[in-house]
């Protein structure tokens, strides 16, 4: 399947996958560096997230939540998000991703560090706008949380 590319040229599904993966990788680097402005530069102004509990978050909710998370993260050990599959339309793409993030986090009640590993699957809707692929909507499909190697349930 082909999608729209720069200057109206078409991109193959593999080319779209590579471009989207590169955007995901760049946003993960911003997460590693805790660079909120660089992180938010990858998020369009009308972005939304639908979490697996039915709540909808806006771009400003995302920024606030990211800063809260980062404030208790001492160190990211590893973080990755892979494009598992995608379907490309002329003006966008539906993308299914798999995320894995391991980090050292301070406990809420003290300074002790816990090793926290989260996995999460997403269904994302991307559009090709102003010569770039942008993720406009994310739906969380579920994942797991492990604290110090043990399953954690909220």
Protein Blocks (a to p, Z undefined) as FASTA:
>chain_A
ZZddeehiacdfklmmmmmmmmmmmmmmmmmnopaklmmmmpcfkbccddfkopacdfkl
mmmmmmmmmmmmmbdfbdcdddfbdcddfkbccdddddddddddddfkbmbdcddddddd
dddddddeehiacdfbdcdebdcddeehiacdZZ
